[in-house]
């Protein structure tokens, strides 16, 4: 699970349930590193980085597009998700 939009905050134990955190209203996730130190080192932690805040990604303005990316990265991983099923 490698993406600039979903960086790994803490590796943890791969058989444990993953914890996904969402960026703040400003799109930043840097403060989650300190938060991760307060949680069990066994918990794998990922944080959604807002697209478009750096040169590696383009801003996305449509909720369906963002939802599609989130589902693909977090839940389906390598599977394909069709955002049209939301209509």
C-alpha positions in Angstrom: 0.0 0.0 0.0 2.2 2.8 -1.3 1.0 6.2 -2.2 1.8 9.8 -1.6 -1.9 10.2 -0.6 -1.7 7.5 2.0 1.7 7.4 3.7 2.5 4.9 6.4 2.8 6.6 9.8 3.7 3.5 11.7 4.4 0.0 10.3 3.1 -2.1 13.2 2.2 -5.7 13.0 0.8 -6.6 9.6 -1.7 -9.1 11.0 -3.3 -6.4 13.3 -6.2 -4.2 12.1 -5.1 -1.1 10.2 -5.9 2.3 11.6 -6.6 5.0 9.0 -6.6 8.7 9.9 -7.9 11.6 7.8 -6.1 14.8 7.3 -7.1 18.0 9.1 -9.1 20.8 7.5 -5.7 22.2 6.3 -4.8 18.9 4.7 -1.8 18.2 6.8 -1.0 14.9 8.6 2.4 15.7 10.2 0.9 15.8 13.7 -0.2 12.2 13.4 3.4 11.0 14.0 3.2 12.3 17.6 -0.2 10.7 17.9 1.2 7.4 16.7 3.8 7.4 19.5 0.9 7.3 22.0 -0.7 4.3 20.4 0.5 0.7 20.6 3.6 0.1 18.4 1.8 -3.0 17.1 -0.9 -1.0 15.3 -0.3 -0.2 11.6 -1.2 3.4 11.0 -1.9 5.2 7.7 -3.0 8.8 7.2 -4.8 10.3 4.2 -2.9 13.3 2.9 -5.0 15.9 1.1 -4.3 15.7 -2.7 -2.9 18.8 -4.3 -0.8 20.1 -1.4 2.5 19.1 -3.0 3.9 18.6 -6.5 3.4 14.8 -6.3 -0.4 15.0 -6.5 -3.0 17.0 -8.3 -5.9 18.7 -6.4 -9.2 16.8 -6.6 -12.5 18.7 -6.3 -15.1 16.0 -6.8 -16.3 14.0 -3.8 -16.7 10.9 -5.9 -13.1 11.1 -7.2 -11.8 11.5 -3.7 -14.0 8.6 -2.4 -12.8 6.4 -5.2 -9.2 7.0 -4.3 -9.7 6.5 -0.6 -11.5 3.2 -1.2 -8.9 1.9 -3.6 -6.0 2.8 -1.4 -7.5 1.8 2.0 -10.0 -1.0 1.4 -9.7 -2.6 -1.9 -6.0 -2.0 -2.4 -5.3 -3.5 -5.8 -8.9 -3.9 -6.8 -10.8 -1.5 -9.0 -13.6 0.5 -7.6 -16.2 2.1 -9.8 -17.4 5.5 -8.3 -20.5 5.4 -10.5 -22.1 2.9 -8.2 -22.7 5.8 -5.8 -25.3 7.3 -8.0 
